[in-house]
Amino acid sequence: MMTGAKSAPASSTETSVSPAASHITVLLHEAVAALNVRADGVYVDGTFGRGGHSRLLLSKLGAKGRLIALDRDLAAVAHAKTIDDARFSIAHVHFSGMTAVLAELGIDAVDGILLDLGISSPQIDEGERGFSFRFDGPLDMRMDQSRGKTAAEWLATISEKQLGEVIRDYGEERFAKQVARAIVKEREDGHAITTTGQLAKIVAGAIHKVEPGQNPATRTFQALRIFVNQELEELSLVLPDCLRLLREHGRLAVISFHSLEDRIVKRFIQSEMDRDNLPSGLPVRAVDLPQPRLRAIGKAIKPGKAEVSANVRSRSAVLRVAERTHVQ
């Protein structure tokens, strides 16, 4: 579903960057600056969230500029309707739908794409969404509540082996087997796992050694959220799409919040910079080697001390930026 705004802004230099209450946009100015915004350019905000990046992006665009935002969260899409700007539109879609949304709008190339992979504060702080062990709410965890299975539904049927692999691979939890065993035992004892509080208690009982200051359920909740929303799969699908959509000198900026995401982004950029995958020793002239389609812009950017102090949830963020070359 695509929603557009009704009228153009009074001034292209007007700045409106105040995010929704309780949500602080991470690496706000750094991410927008990394896109090297052109006043008449076309940009994509792949995760609107509560609109911090989108609002700042719009303030950089001129009358002919355009911003297309995407979000799988219906609450985020509803919040985007507060932006009354003819240059802006929002689509309720996952990353994998980016190309189709742009095609529907008659856009086949863009000047910049921003992907903020973090979960928003409202999602965490609304207990009924089921993302946080701090609130006892329904065990949902879906970013898009209009489709797919909830975490509770997955836990009702998933095998102990697969659950252990999910918690190990997506949560990097060293006690994954113990946690999976405890969850399945609870289920087999006839107790359906339907709330966040219930799951957090089970995990705490299965883990006897935790990192200082970290809740025992942290890694398990991360793993299930990633699994339920297929976050890594969506990211892996959208990066090649971004490459195809960016025109020459177009920028890709990605904010990751854990090592699994950042590893995918880092390896993708590196693979497009170093495309010499020919067998070692093959007599090929340097000029005939596959040329890079992306070039990294600077080093990875992390929040400064002031930002982390103001917003502790930003502490794990990493911003990577790459620019499209002329090579097809």
Secondary structure, 3 states (H helix, E strand, C coil): CEEECCCCCCCCCCCCCCCCCCCCCCCHHHHHHHCCCCCCCEEEECCCCCCHHHHHHHHHCCCCCEEEEEECCHHHHHHHCCCCCCCEEEEECCHHHHHHHHHHCCCCCEEEEEEECCCCHHHHHCHHHCCCCCCCCECCCCCCCCCCCCHHHHHCCCCHHHHHHHHHHHHCCCCHHHHHHHHHHHHHCCCCCCEHHHHHHHHHHHCCCCCCCCCCCHHHHHHHHHHHHCHHHHHHHHHHHHHHHEEEEEEEEEEECCHHHHHHHHHHHHHHHCCCCCCCCCCCCHHHCCCCCEEECCCCECCCHHHHHHCHHHCCCEEEEEEECCCC
